[in-house]
Amino acid sequence: MNRLLMRGKRVRSVPMSNAPLRIIVALAVMFIGLASSTARAVPGEPVQAASIEWWWYHGQSPDQLSSLLSTKNARLVSLRVQSSNPLRFDVAMVQNTSTFAETWWWYDGQTAEQLTNLASANDARIVNLEPYVVNDAPEAAAKRLPSEVRTR
Protein backbone atom coordinates (compact mmCIF):
# COMPACT_ATOMS: atom_id res chain seq x y z
CA MET A 1 0.00 0.00 0.00
CA ASN A 2 1.41 3.38 -0.99
CA ARG A 3 1.61 5.91 1.82
CA LEU A 4 2.18 9.59 1.34
CA LEU A 5 5.27 10.80 3.21
CA MET A 6 4.02 13.52 5.53
CA ARG A 7 5.87 16.84 5.59
CA GLY A 8 8.49 16.90 8.33
CA LYS A 9 8.64 13.13 8.86
CA ARG A 10 12.19 11.93 9.35
CA VAL A 11 13.50 9.25 6.96
CA ARG A 12 15.48 6.36 8.44
CA SER A 13 19.12 6.13 7.44
CA VAL A 14 20.62 3.11 5.72
CA PRO A 15 23.28 1.37 7.88
CA MET A 16 26.74 1.77 6.37
CA SER A 17 29.52 -0.69 7.14
CA ASN A 18 32.53 0.78 5.36
CA ALA A 19 34.25 4.16 5.25
CA PRO A 20 34.09 4.83 1.46
CA LEU A 21 30.33 4.39 1.47
CA ARG A 22 30.04 6.74 4.45
CA ILE A 23 32.05 9.36 2.56
CA ILE A 24 29.74 9.03 -0.44
CA VAL A 25 26.73 9.44 1.83
CA ALA A 26 28.26 12.52 3.47
CA LEU A 27 28.89 14.09 0.06
CA ALA A 28 25.40 13.19 -1.12
CA VAL A 29 23.84 14.81 1.93
CA MET A 30 25.47 18.10 0.96
CA PHE A 31 23.57 18.09 -2.34
CA ILE A 32 20.21 16.70 -1.23
CA GLY A 33 17.17 18.64 -0.10
CA LEU A 34 13.44 18.24 -0.06
CA ALA A 35 11.23 20.86 -1.67
CA SER A 36 8.79 22.15 0.90
CA SER A 37 7.20 24.89 -1.21
CA THR A 38 7.49 26.67 -4.53
CA ALA A 39 9.56 29.38 -2.82
CA ARG A 40 12.53 27.07 -2.16
CA ALA A 41 14.36 25.07 -4.78
CA VAL A 42 16.57 22.05 -4.21
CA PRO A 43 20.01 21.89 -5.82
CA GLY A 44 19.66 21.77 -9.59
CA GLU A 45 16.08 23.04 -9.55
CA PRO A 46 15.15 26.59 -10.60
CA VAL A 47 13.07 28.81 -8.35
CA GLN A 48 9.79 29.77 -10.00
CA ALA A 49 7.02 32.08 -8.83
CA ALA A 50 4.15 30.04 -10.32
CA SER A 51 2.57 27.24 -8.30
CA ILE A 52 3.48 23.69 -9.19
CA GLU A 53 1.98 20.30 -8.39
CA TRP A 54 4.22 18.14 -6.23
CA TRP A 55 4.05 14.78 -4.49
CA TRP A 56 5.95 12.88 -1.79
CA TYR A 57 5.89 9.09 -1.66
CA HIS A 58 7.32 6.70 0.89
CA GLY A 59 8.54 3.12 0.36
CA GLN A 60 8.31 2.89 -3.43
CA SER A 61 9.97 0.10 -5.43
CA PRO A 62 11.88 1.13 -8.58
CA ASP A 63 8.96 -0.10 -10.74
CA GLN A 64 6.40 1.76 -8.64
CA LEU A 65 8.50 4.92 -8.81
CA SER A 66 8.85 4.69 -12.59
CA SER A 67 5.09 4.20 -12.91
CA LEU A 68 4.33 7.22 -10.70
CA LEU A 69 6.76 9.43 -12.64
CA SER A 70 5.16 8.38 -15.93
CA THR A 71 1.53 8.59 -14.77
CA LYS A 72 1.94 12.01 -13.19
CA ASN A 73 4.29 13.32 -15.91
CA ALA A 74 6.65 14.23 -13.09
CA ARG A 75 10.35 14.48 -12.36
CA LEU A 76 12.29 13.77 -9.18
CA VAL A 77 13.49 16.59 -6.95
CA SER A 78 14.57 14.32 -4.10
CA LEU A 79 15.49 10.65 -3.97
CA ARG A 80 16.37 8.75 -0.79
CA VAL A 81 16.94 5.04 -0.22
CA GLN A 82 14.55 3.79 2.46
CA SER A 83 15.82 0.19 2.33
CA SER A 84 18.14 -1.82 0.12
CA ASN A 85 16.53 -5.24 0.60
CA PRO A 86 13.97 -4.94 -0.84
CA LEU A 87 15.01 -1.76 -2.62
CA ARG A 88 12.59 1.01 -1.64
CA PHE A 89 12.75 4.78 -2.13
CA ASP A 90 11.28 7.85 -0.46
CA VAL A 91 10.84 10.53 -3.10
CA ALA A 92 9.61 14.03 -3.78
CA MET A 93 8.52 14.84 -7.32
CA VAL A 94 7.10 17.81 -9.21
CA GLN A 95 5.17 18.15 -12.45
CA ASN A 96 7.42 18.18 -15.51
CA THR A 97 5.26 20.12 -17.96
CA SER A 98 5.04 23.61 -19.44
CA THR A 99 7.54 26.06 -17.94
CA PHE A 100 8.49 23.43 -15.36
CA ALA A 101 9.68 20.92 -17.96
CA GLU A 102 13.31 19.83 -17.63
CA THR A 103 15.37 17.16 -19.33
CA TRP A 104 16.46 14.70 -16.68
CA TRP A 105 17.22 11.02 -16.00
CA TRP A 106 17.25 8.70 -13.03
CA TYR A 107 18.90 5.32 -12.54
CA ASP A 108 19.05 2.70 -9.83
CA GLY A 109 21.31 -0.34 -9.39
CA GLN A 110 24.36 1.38 -10.88
CA THR A 111 27.98 1.27 -9.79
CA ALA A 112 29.99 4.49 -9.43
CA GLU A 113 31.74 3.73 -12.74
CA GLN A 114 28.45 3.13 -14.55
CA LEU A 115 27.00 6.42 -13.24
CA THR A 116 30.13 8.29 -14.30
CA ASN A 117 29.95 6.77 -17.79
CA LEU A 118 26.23 7.56 -18.13
CA ALA A 119 26.76 11.16 -17.04
CA SER A 120 29.71 11.60 -19.40
CA ALA A 121 27.93 10.02 -22.38
CA ASN A 122 24.99 12.43 -22.02
CA ASP A 123 26.98 15.52 -20.96
CA ALA A 124 25.05 15.48 -17.69
CA ARG A 125 25.73 16.12 -14.02
CA ILE A 126 24.57 14.13 -11.02
CA VAL A 127 22.47 16.26 -8.67
CA ASN A 128 21.13 13.57 -6.33
CA LEU A 129 23.13 10.48 -5.35
CA GLU A 130 21.90 7.75 -3.01
CA PRO A 131 24.31 4.89 -2.25
CA TYR A 132 23.21 1.52 -0.88
CA VAL A 133 24.62 -2.01 -0.55
CA VAL A 134 23.30 -5.12 -2.32
CA ASN A 135 25.02 -8.47 -1.70
CA ASP A 136 27.99 -6.68 -0.07
CA ALA A 137 28.55 -4.59 -3.21
CA PRO A 138 28.01 -0.82 -3.29
CA GLU A 139 25.41 0.42 -5.76
CA ALA A 140 23.69 3.75 -6.15
CA ALA A 141 20.60 5.47 -7.45
CA ALA A 142 21.02 8.89 -9.00
CA LYS A 143 19.16 11.75 -10.62
CA ARG A 144 20.96 13.56 -13.44
CA LEU A 145 20.42 16.85 -15.25
CA PRO A 146 22.04 18.20 -18.40
CA SER A 147 25.37 19.97 -17.78
CA GLU A 148 24.30 23.28 -19.28
CA VAL A 149 22.86 25.84 -16.88
CA ARG A 150 19.49 27.23 -17.93
CA THR A 151 18.19 30.62 -16.96
CA ARG A 152 14.61 31.75 -17.10
C-alpha positions as CSV (number, residue, x, y, z in Angstrom):
1,M,0.0,0.0,0.0
2,N,1.4,3.4,-1.0
3,R,1.6,5.9,1.8
4,L,2.2,9.6,1.3
5,L,5.3,10.8,3.2
6,M,4.0,13.5,5.5
7,R,5.9,16.8,5.6
8,G,8.5,16.9,8.3
9,K,8.6,13.1,8.9
10,R,12.2,11.9,9.4
11,V,13.5,9.3,7.0
12,R,15.5,6.4,8.4
13,S,19.1,6.1,7.4
14,V,20.6,3.1,5.7
15,P,23.3,1.4,7.9
16,M,26.7,1.8,6.4
17,S,29.5,-0.7,7.1
18,N,32.5,0.8,5.4
19,A,34.3,4.2,5.3
20,P,34.1,4.8,1.5
21,L,30.3,4.4,1.5
22,R,30.0,6.7,4.4
23,I,32.0,9.4,2.6
24,I,29.7,9.0,-0.4
25,V,26.7,9.4,1.8
26,A,28.3,12.5,3.5
27,L,28.9,14.1,0.1
28,A,25.4,13.2,-1.1
29,V,23.8,14.8,1.9
30,M,25.5,18.1,1.0
31,F,23.6,18.1,-2.3
32,I,20.2,16.7,-1.2
33,G,17.2,18.6,-0.1
34,L,13.4,18.2,-0.1
35,A,11.2,20.9,-1.7
36,S,8.8,22.2,0.9
37,S,7.2,24.9,-1.2
38,T,7.5,26.7,-4.5
39,A,9.6,29.4,-2.8
40,R,12.5,27.1,-2.2
41,A,14.4,25.1,-4.8
42,V,16.6,22.1,-4.2
43,P,20.0,21.9,-5.8
44,G,19.7,21.8,-9.6
45,E,16.1,23.0,-9.6
46,P,15.2,26.6,-10.6
47,V,13.1,28.8,-8.3
48,Q,9.8,29.8,-10.0
49,A,7.0,32.1,-8.8
50,A,4.1,30.0,-10.3
51,S,2.6,27.2,-8.3
52,I,3.5,23.7,-9.2
53,E,2.0,20.3,-8.4
54,W,4.2,18.1,-6.2
55,W,4.0,14.8,-4.5
56,W,5.9,12.9,-1.8
57,Y,5.9,9.1,-1.7
58,H,7.3,6.7,0.9
59,G,8.5,3.1,0.4
60,Q,8.3,2.9,-3.4
61,S,10.0,0.1,-5.4
62,P,11.9,1.1,-8.6
63,D,9.0,-0.1,-10.7
64,Q,6.4,1.8,-8.6
65,L,8.5,4.9,-8.8
66,S,8.8,4.7,-12.6
67,S,5.1,4.2,-12.9
68,L,4.3,7.2,-10.7
69,L,6.8,9.4,-12.6
70,S,5.2,8.4,-15.9
71,T,1.5,8.6,-14.8
72,K,1.9,12.0,-13.2
73,N,4.3,13.3,-15.9
74,A,6.7,14.2,-13.1
75,R,10.3,14.5,-12.4
76,L,12.3,13.8,-9.2
77,V,13.5,16.6,-7.0
78,S,14.6,14.3,-4.1
79,L,15.5,10.6,-4.0
80,R,16.4,8.7,-0.8
81,V,16.9,5.0,-0.2
82,Q,14.6,3.8,2.5
83,S,15.8,0.2,2.3
84,S,18.1,-1.8,0.1
85,N,16.5,-5.2,0.6
86,P,14.0,-4.9,-0.8
87,L,15.0,-1.8,-2.6
88,R,12.6,1.0,-1.6
89,F,12.8,4.8,-2.1
90,D,11.3,7.8,-0.5
91,V,10.8,10.5,-3.1
92,A,9.6,14.0,-3.8
93,M,8.5,14.8,-7.3
94,V,7.1,17.8,-9.2
95,Q,5.2,18.2,-12.5
96,N,7.4,18.2,-15.5
97,T,5.3,20.1,-18.0
98,S,5.0,23.6,-19.4
99,T,7.5,26.1,-17.9
100,F,8.5,23.4,-15.4
101,A,9.7,20.9,-18.0
102,E,13.3,19.8,-17.6
103,T,15.4,17.2,-19.3
104,W,16.5,14.7,-16.7
105,W,17.2,11.0,-16.0
106,W,17.3,8.7,-13.0
107,Y,18.9,5.3,-12.5
108,D,19.1,2.7,-9.8
109,G,21.3,-0.3,-9.4
110,Q,24.4,1.4,-10.9
111,T,28.0,1.3,-9.8
112,A,30.0,4.5,-9.4
113,E,31.7,3.7,-12.7
114,Q,28.4,3.1,-14.5
115,L,27.0,6.4,-13.2
116,T,30.1,8.3,-14.3
117,N,30.0,6.8,-17.8
118,L,26.2,7.6,-18.1
119,A,26.8,11.2,-17.0
120,S,29.7,11.6,-19.4
121,A,27.9,10.0,-22.4
122,N,25.0,12.4,-22.0
123,D,27.0,15.5,-21.0
124,A,25.1,15.5,-17.7
125,R,25.7,16.1,-14.0
126,I,24.6,14.1,-11.0
127,V,22.5,16.3,-8.7
128,N,21.1,13.6,-6.3
129,L,23.1,10.5,-5.3
130,E,21.9,7.7,-3.0
131,P,24.3,4.9,-2.2
132,Y,23.2,1.5,-0.9
133,V,24.6,-2.0,-0.6
134,V,23.3,-5.1,-2.3
135,N,25.0,-8.5,-1.7
136,D,28.0,-6.7,-0.1
137,A,28.6,-4.6,-3.2
138,P,28.0,-0.8,-3.3
139,E,25.4,0.4,-5.8
140,A,23.7,3.8,-6.2
141,A,20.6,5.5,-7.4
142,A,21.0,8.9,-9.0
143,K,19.2,11.7,-10.6
144,R,21.0,13.6,-13.4
145,L,20.4,16.8,-15.2
146,P,22.0,18.2,-18.4
147,S,25.4,20.0,-17.8
148,E,24.3,23.3,-19.3
149,V,22.9,25.8,-16.9
150,R,19.5,27.2,-17.9
151,T,18.2,30.6,-17.0
152,R,14.6,31.8,-17.1
